Amino acid sequence: MPDARPRRTAISARRPSLLVVTTTFPRRDNDPVPARFVLDLCVALRDEFDVTVLAPHDPDAAFAETLEGVGVRRFAYFVPRSAQFLCDGRGILPNIRTGPLGKAQAPALVLAQRFAVARLLRERRFDLVHSHWLVPSGWNTATVARRARVPHIHTLHSSDLHLLRRVPGGRGIVERILASTHALFVVSSYLKKLLEELVRRPVEATVLPMGVWAPKEASAAEHVPSAKLLYVGKLIEVKGVTHFLHAMPHVIARVPNATLDVVGGGDLSVPLQREARELGIGHAVRFHGALPNKALAPFYAEADAVVVPSIVTPRGETEGMPVVILEALASGCPVVASNVGSLSDAIADGVNGFLANPADPADLADKIVQVLTHADPAALRRAARASGLRYDWKQIAGAYARVYRSLLAGGQGAISSP
């Protein structure tokens, strides 16, 4: 168990100060590439906590700024700075795999982040520090925060755990992080199961996905079905978009006016566009590229279903809990998702969407057609909206804030000692 006597500061007359350490963060306002859920959580917490985010620098970013009321500090991790690309939002692991330059930036990122966390904790007396992703943020922050006697909270996502399950010494790294963590959050029950399998013991943790800003409620009866399908997310292997494209001819054969909007970018963008043409569905599929989160509302409102065709890769990697599922549900849009990981945590099959076999275009097409030809589409949309509201940022941030307050009062969060 971590030191139960974290450094105490006088906080009664001010908002408690929170340092958030992450490697994925918007590089500028309305940045369409990196996932923004860390920023959204900070925005939801800012009224009660004085939040500062420490993130990697990018050639397209400022070293210090304020984004949506949240203070942001960035650190350089490679020379020349113009060559930094590891944390550009496309995914650290995919970027490492691009070649020698990506591999060279990985150890530099680890060391630069550790120095940056230590420097910031020396410069300012933070009451709490919260890291996202086990490596490098959890590893670096747990070590530095323990020495500084600042309570450490960690959120485990997905790719970090899959990596540590494969590499030699991964179990030891995770044990070291847990030993210096006062409270642990895991974004899905499936990842908690994998974590416990890795460390070979039960681990106390709060299973809580990231949240969404629930849009203003619209009447499900106002939606006019038009056979519009929507995919939102990175165009990378684990997302399984190729299987979605292969499902589309089956869908169109049964629902001839079906169309697909693809919102997102990634390494597979050009190959997927070529694949759509080769499958003869180019006329029905529109690729919009990456769009800022604020531009997604009309897509959700018009779609008859959001499709999340995730797979388990040959490396054993799969999704934690894609935020797009929660955004779609909160918008009142049913979801068709692969039955992998913990996606079934959010999807009640036949109630607010449907679950399909992963990497199975025929089954995926069948589930999509079930939504497009549903006898009561308004009931599906009402159920989707009701389930999505459970993940409103006010609810998610409230759970984090309760743990923060407990630690500030001298309590312990949810974490087992090795």
C-alpha positions as CSV (number, residue, x, y, z in Angstrom):
1,M,0.0,0.0,0.0
2,P,1.3,3.5,-0.7
3,D,2.5,5.7,2.1
4,A,-0.7,6.6,3.9
5,R,0.7,9.9,5.0
6,P,0.9,12.1,1.9
7,R,2.2,15.6,2.2
8,R,-0.4,17.8,3.6
9,T,-1.2,21.4,2.4
10,A,-3.6,24.0,3.6
11,I,-6.5,23.8,1.2
12,S,-9.4,25.0,3.3
13,A,-9.3,28.5,1.7
14,R,-8.7,27.5,-1.9
15,R,-9.6,24.9,-4.5
16,P,-7.4,21.8,-4.2
17,S,-4.7,21.7,-6.9
18,L,-4.7,18.8,-9.2
19,L,-1.9,17.8,-11.6
20,V,-3.0,15.6,-14.5
21,V,-0.3,13.7,-16.4
22,T,-1.1,12.3,-19.8
23,T,0.5,11.5,-23.2
24,T,-2.8,12.0,-25.2
25,F,-4.2,15.5,-25.2
26,P,-5.5,18.0,-27.7
27,R,-2.6,20.1,-29.2
28,R,-4.8,23.1,-29.7
29,D,-8.4,24.2,-29.5
30,N,-10.8,22.0,-31.6
31,D,-7.9,19.6,-32.5
32,P,-9.6,16.8,-34.4
33,V,-6.9,14.1,-34.1
34,P,-6.2,13.2,-30.4
35,A,-8.9,11.8,-28.2
36,R,-10.1,14.6,-25.9
37,F,-11.6,12.7,-23.0
38,V,-8.7,13.7,-20.6
39,L,-9.5,17.3,-21.3
40,D,-13.2,16.7,-20.9
41,L,-12.7,15.2,-17.5
42,C,-10.5,18.1,-16.5
43,V,-13.2,20.6,-17.7
44,A,-15.8,18.7,-15.7
45,L,-13.6,19.0,-12.5
46,R,-12.4,22.6,-12.9
47,D,-15.1,24.2,-10.7
48,E,-14.0,22.2,-7.7
49,F,-10.3,21.7,-8.4
50,D,-7.5,23.9,-9.8
51,V,-6.5,21.7,-12.7
52,T,-3.1,21.7,-14.5
53,V,-2.4,19.2,-17.3
54,L,1.1,18.1,-18.2
55,A,1.3,16.7,-21.7
56,P,4.0,16.2,-24.4
57,H,4.8,19.1,-26.7
58,D,4.0,19.0,-30.4
59,P,5.3,21.2,-33.1
60,D,1.7,22.4,-33.5
61,A,1.3,23.2,-29.8
62,A,2.2,25.9,-27.3
63,F,4.4,25.1,-24.3
64,A,1.9,26.9,-21.9
65,E,-1.7,27.9,-22.5
66,T,-5.2,27.6,-21.2
67,L,-7.7,25.3,-23.0
68,E,-11.3,25.6,-22.0
69,G,-10.4,26.9,-18.6
70,V,-7.8,24.3,-17.9
71,G,-4.1,25.2,-17.5
72,V,-1.8,23.2,-19.8
73,R,2.0,22.7,-19.6
74,R,3.9,20.8,-22.2
75,F,7.4,19.4,-22.3
76,A,9.7,18.7,-25.2
77,Y,10.9,15.2,-25.6
78,F,13.0,15.1,-28.7
79,V,15.5,17.2,-30.7
80,P,14.8,18.8,-33.0
81,R,11.4,19.7,-31.7
82,S,10.1,19.9,-35.2
83,A,10.6,16.1,-35.5
84,Q,8.4,15.2,-32.5
85,F,5.5,13.1,-33.6
86,L,5.2,10.2,-31.2
87,C,2.3,11.9,-29.3
88,D,0.5,13.5,-32.3
89,G,-2.7,11.8,-31.4
90,R,-2.6,8.9,-33.9
91,G,-1.4,6.6,-31.2
92,I,2.0,6.1,-29.6
93,L,2.3,2.4,-30.3
94,P,1.4,2.8,-34.1
95,N,3.8,5.7,-34.3
96,I,6.6,3.6,-32.7
97,R,6.0,0.9,-35.3
98,T,6.5,3.4,-38.2
99,G,10.3,3.0,-38.1
100,P,13.6,3.9,-36.4
101,L,12.6,7.5,-35.6
102,G,9.5,6.4,-33.7
103,K,11.5,3.8,-31.8
104,A,14.2,6.5,-30.9
105,Q,11.5,8.9,-29.5
106,A,10.0,6.3,-27.2
107,P,12.8,6.2,-24.5
108,A,13.3,9.9,-24.9
109,L,9.6,10.5,-24.1
110,V,9.8,8.3,-20.9
111,L,12.8,10.2,-19.6
112,A,11.6,13.7,-20.6
113,Q,8.2,13.1,-18.9
114,R,9.8,11.9,-15.7
115,F,11.9,15.0,-15.5
116,A,8.9,17.2,-16.3
117,V,6.7,15.7,-13.6
118,A,9.5,16.0,-11.0
119,R,10.2,19.6,-12.0
120,L,6.5,20.6,-11.9
121,L,6.0,19.0,-8.4
122,R,9.1,21.0,-7.2
123,E,7.8,24.2,-8.6
124,R,4.3,24.0,-7.2
125,R,2.6,22.3,-4.3
126,F,0.0,20.1,-5.8
127,D,-2.5,18.4,-3.5
128,L,-3.2,15.5,-5.9
129,V,-1.7,14.0,-9.0
130,H,-3.6,11.9,-11.5
131,S,-2.0,9.9,-14.4
132,H,-3.5,8.3,-17.4
133,W,-2.1,5.2,-19.1
134,L,0.3,2.9,-17.2
135,V,3.2,3.6,-19.4
136,P,4.9,6.0,-19.5
137,S,2.6,8.3,-17.4
138,G,1.7,5.8,-14.6
139,W,5.2,4.5,-14.2
140,N,6.8,8.0,-14.1
141,T,4.1,9.7,-12.0
142,A,3.8,6.9,-9.4
143,T,7.5,7.0,-8.7
144,V,7.8,10.8,-8.5
145,A,4.6,11.4,-6.6
146,R,5.6,8.9,-4.0
147,R,8.9,10.7,-3.3
148,A,7.0,14.0,-3.2
149,R,4.4,12.5,-0.9
150,V,1.5,13.6,-3.1
151,P,-1.5,11.2,-3.4
152,H,-1.5,9.5,-6.8
153,I,-4.6,8.5,-8.7
154,H,-4.3,6.4,-11.9
155,T,-6.7,5.7,-14.8
156,L,-5.9,2.5,-16.8
157,H,-7.2,2.6,-20.4
158,S,-6.4,-0.1,-22.9
159,S,-3.3,-0.1,-25.1
160,D,-1.0,0.3,-22.1
161,L,-2.2,-2.8,-20.4
162,H,-2.1,-4.9,-23.6
163,L,1.5,-3.8,-24.1
164,L,2.6,-4.7,-20.6
165,R,0.9,-8.1,-20.9
166,R,3.3,-8.9,-23.8
167,V,6.7,-7.5,-22.8
168,P,9.1,-9.1,-20.4
169,G,8.9,-7.6,-17.0
170,G,5.5,-6.2,-17.6
171,R,4.0,-7.7,-14.5
172,G,6.7,-6.1,-12.3
173,I,6.1,-2.7,-13.9
174,V,2.4,-2.9,-13.1
175,E,3.1,-4.0,-9.5
176,R,5.4,-1.1,-9.0
177,I,2.8,1.3,-10.2
178,L,0.0,-0.2,-8.1
179,A,2.3,0.0,-5.0
180,S,2.6,3.7,-5.5
181,T,-1.1,4.4,-6.4
182,H,-3.7,5.5,-3.8
183,A,-6.7,5.1,-6.1
184,L,-7.2,3.1,-9.3
185,F,-9.8,3.6,-12.0
186,V,-10.2,1.1,-14.9
187,V,-12.3,2.1,-17.9
188,S,-14.0,-1.4,-18.4
189,S,-14.6,-4.6,-16.5
190,Y,-12.8,-6.6,-19.2
191,L,-9.6,-4.6,-18.6
192,K,-9.9,-5.1,-14.8
193,K,-10.1,-8.8,-15.5
194,L,-6.9,-8.7,-17.7
195,L,-5.1,-6.6,-15.0
196,E,-5.9,-9.2,-12.3
197,E,-4.8,-12.0,-14.6
198,L,-1.5,-10.2,-15.2
199,V,-0.7,-9.6,-11.5
200,R,-2.3,-12.9,-10.4
201,R,-4.4,-11.5,-7.6
202,P,-7.6,-9.4,-7.0
203,V,-7.1,-5.7,-7.4
204,E,-9.4,-3.1,-5.9
205,A,-10.4,-0.6,-8.5
206,T,-13.3,1.5,-9.6
207,V,-14.6,0.4,-13.1
208,L,-15.7,3.6,-14.7
209,P,-15.5,4.5,-18.4
210,M,-14.7,8.0,-19.7
211,G,-17.8,10.2,-20.1
212,V,-19.7,12.3,-22.6
213,W,-21.3,15.7,-22.7
214,A,-24.9,14.6,-23.2
215,P,-26.5,16.8,-25.9
216,K,-29.9,18.4,-25.3
217,E,-32.6,15.9,-25.5
218,A,-34.5,15.5,-28.8
219,S,-37.7,13.6,-29.3
220,A,-37.0,10.1,-30.7
221,A,-40.1,10.5,-32.7
222,E,-38.7,13.5,-34.5
223,H,-35.9,11.4,-36.1
224,V,-36.7,10.5,-39.7
225,P,-35.1,7.1,-40.6
226,S,-33.0,7.3,-43.7
227,A,-30.7,4.2,-43.5
228,K,-27.7,6.3,-42.5
229,L,-24.9,4.5,-40.8
230,L,-22.0,6.2,-39.0
231,Y,-18.5,5.2,-38.0
232,V,-16.4,7.6,-35.8
233,G,-12.9,6.8,-34.7
234,K,-9.3,6.3,-35.8
235,L,-8.7,4.3,-38.9
236,I,-6.4,1.7,-37.4
237,E,-6.3,-2.1,-37.3
238,V,-8.0,-2.6,-33.9
239,K,-11.0,-0.6,-35.0
240,G,-12.0,-3.3,-37.6
241,V,-13.3,-0.9,-40.2
242,T,-12.3,-3.2,-43.1
243,H,-14.9,-5.7,-41.8
244,F,-17.5,-3.0,-41.7
245,L,-16.8,-2.2,-45.4
246,H,-17.1,-5.9,-46.3
247,A,-20.4,-5.9,-44.5
248,M,-21.8,-3.0,-46.5
249,P,-22.6,-5.0,-49.7
250,H,-24.7,-7.4,-47.6
251,V,-26.5,-4.4,-46.0
252,I,-27.1,-2.6,-49.3
253,A,-28.5,-5.8,-50.8
254,R,-31.2,-5.8,-48.2
255,V,-31.5,-2.0,-47.6
256,P,-30.6,-0.5,-51.0
257,N,-30.6,3.1,-49.8
258,A,-28.1,2.5,-46.9
259,T,-25.2,4.8,-46.7
260,L,-22.1,5.1,-44.5
261,D,-20.3,8.2,-43.2
262,V,-16.8,7.5,-42.0
263,V,-15.4,10.2,-39.6
264,G,-11.8,9.8,-38.6
265,G,-8.2,9.6,-39.9
266,G,-5.3,7.2,-39.5
267,D,-2.8,5.0,-41.2
268,L,-5.5,3.0,-43.0
269,S,-7.4,6.0,-44.4
270,V,-6.1,5.6,-48.0
271,P,-6.3,1.8,-48.1
272,L,-9.8,1.8,-46.7
273,Q,-11.0,4.3,-49.4
274,R,-9.4,2.1,-52.0
275,E,-11.1,-1.0,-50.5
276,A,-14.5,0.7,-50.6
277,R,-14.1,1.4,-54.4
278,E,-12.9,-2.2,-55.0
279,L,-16.0,-3.5,-53.2
280,G,-18.3,-1.5,-55.4
281,I,-19.7,0.6,-52.5
282,G,-17.8,3.8,-53.2
283,H,-21.1,5.5,-54.1
284,A,-22.5,4.7,-50.6
285,V,-19.5,5.5,-48.4
286,R,-18.3,9.0,-47.6
287,F,-14.9,9.6,-45.9
288,H,-14.9,12.9,-44.0
289,G,-11.5,12.7,-42.4
290,A,-10.9,13.7,-38.7
291,L,-13.3,16.3,-37.4
292,P,-13.4,18.2,-34.1
293,N,-15.7,16.7,-31.5
294,K,-18.0,19.8,-31.7
295,A,-18.7,18.9,-35.3
296,L,-20.0,15.4,-34.5
297,A,-23.5,16.3,-33.1
298,P,-25.2,16.5,-36.5
299,F,-23.8,13.2,-37.6
300,Y,-25.1,11.5,-34.4
301,A,-28.5,13.2,-34.8
302,E,-29.0,12.0,-38.4
303,A,-27.6,8.5,-38.1
304,D,-29.9,5.5,-37.7
305,A,-27.0,3.5,-36.2
306,V,-23.4,4.0,-35.1
307,V,-21.3,1.0,-35.9
308,V,-18.3,0.1,-33.8
309,P,-16.7,-3.0,-35.6
310,S,-13.8,-3.5,-33.2
311,I,-11.7,-6.7,-33.3
312,V,-9.0,-8.5,-31.3
313,T,-5.7,-8.1,-33.2
314,P,-3.2,-10.9,-33.6
315,R,-1.2,-9.2,-30.8
316,G,-4.2,-9.7,-28.5
317,E,-5.1,-6.0,-28.4
318,T,-8.7,-4.8,-28.3
319,E,-10.8,-1.9,-27.2
320,G,-11.4,-0.7,-23.6
321,M,-14.6,1.3,-23.8
322,P,-14.7,3.5,-27.0
323,V,-16.1,6.9,-26.1
324,V,-17.9,7.0,-29.4
325,I,-20.3,4.3,-28.1
326,L,-21.2,6.5,-25.1
327,E,-21.5,9.6,-27.3
328,A,-23.8,7.8,-29.7
329,L,-26.1,6.5,-26.9
330,A,-26.3,9.9,-25.2
331,S,-27.3,11.3,-28.5
332,G,-30.1,8.8,-28.7
333,C,-28.5,6.8,-31.5
334,P,-28.5,3.0,-31.3
335,V,-25.1,1.2,-31.6
336,V,-24.1,-1.9,-33.4
337,A,-20.8,-3.1,-31.8
338,S,-18.6,-6.1,-31.9
339,N,-18.9,-8.3,-28.8
340,V,-15.3,-7.8,-27.7
341,G,-13.7,-6.6,-24.5
342,S,-16.3,-4.8,-22.4
343,L,-18.4,-3.3,-25.1
344,S,-21.3,-5.3,-23.8
345,D,-21.0,-3.2,-20.6
346,A,-22.8,-0.4,-22.5
347,I,-24.8,-2.3,-25.1
348,A,-27.9,-4.2,-24.1
349,D,-28.4,-6.5,-27.1
350,G,-31.7,-5.8,-28.7
351,V,-32.5,-2.9,-26.3
352,N,-30.2,0.1,-27.1
353,G,-28.3,-1.6,-30.0
354,F,-27.0,-5.0,-31.1
355,L,-23.8,-7.0,-30.5
356,A,-22.2,-8.7,-33.5
357,N,-19.5,-11.4,-33.7
358,P,-16.1,-9.7,-34.2
359,A,-14.4,-9.9,-37.7
360,D,-17.6,-11.4,-39.1
361,P,-19.0,-9.1,-41.9
362,A,-22.1,-11.3,-42.5
363,D,-23.2,-11.2,-38.8
364,L,-22.3,-7.5,-38.6
365,A,-24.5,-6.9,-41.6
366,D,-27.4,-8.9,-40.1
367,K,-27.3,-6.8,-36.9
368,I,-27.1,-3.5,-38.9
369,V,-30.1,-4.6,-40.9
370,Q,-32.0,-5.4,-37.7
371,V,-31.6,-1.7,-36.7
372,L,-32.4,-0.3,-40.1
373,T,-35.6,-2.4,-40.3
374,H,-36.6,-2.3,-36.7
375,A,-40.4,-2.3,-36.0
376,D,-40.1,0.5,-33.4
377,P,-37.0,2.7,-34.1
378,A,-38.2,5.4,-31.7
379,A,-38.1,2.9,-28.8
380,L,-34.5,2.0,-29.7
381,R,-33.5,5.7,-29.7
382,R,-35.2,6.3,-26.4
383,A,-33.5,3.3,-24.8
384,A,-30.1,4.5,-26.2
385,R,-30.6,8.0,-24.8
386,A,-31.6,6.7,-21.4
387,S,-28.6,4.4,-21.2
388,G,-26.2,7.0,-22.5
389,L,-27.1,9.5,-19.8
390,R,-25.4,7.3,-17.2
391,Y,-22.1,8.4,-18.7
392,D,-22.7,12.2,-18.6
393,W,-19.5,13.9,-17.5
394,K,-21.2,15.3,-14.4
395,Q,-21.7,11.7,-13.2
396,I,-18.3,10.5,-14.2
397,A,-16.4,13.5,-12.8
398,G,-18.5,13.3,-9.6
399,A,-17.1,9.8,-9.0
400,Y,-13.6,11.0,-9.4
401,A,-14.2,14.0,-7.2
402,R,-15.5,11.8,-4.4
403,V,-12.2,9.8,-4.4
404,Y,-10.2,13.0,-4.6
405,R,-12.0,14.3,-1.5
406,S,-11.5,11.1,0.4
407,L,-7.7,11.2,-0.3
408,L,-7.5,14.9,0.7
409,A,-9.3,14.0,4.0
410,G,-6.6,11.4,4.7
411,G,-8.4,8.4,3.4
412,Q,-7.4,5.7,1.0
413,G,-8.8,5.1,-2.5
414,A,-9.6,1.8,-4.1
415,I,-6.4,-0.1,-4.5
416,S,-5.0,-3.4,-3.1
417,S,-1.5,-3.8,-1.9
418,P,0.7,-6.4,-3.6
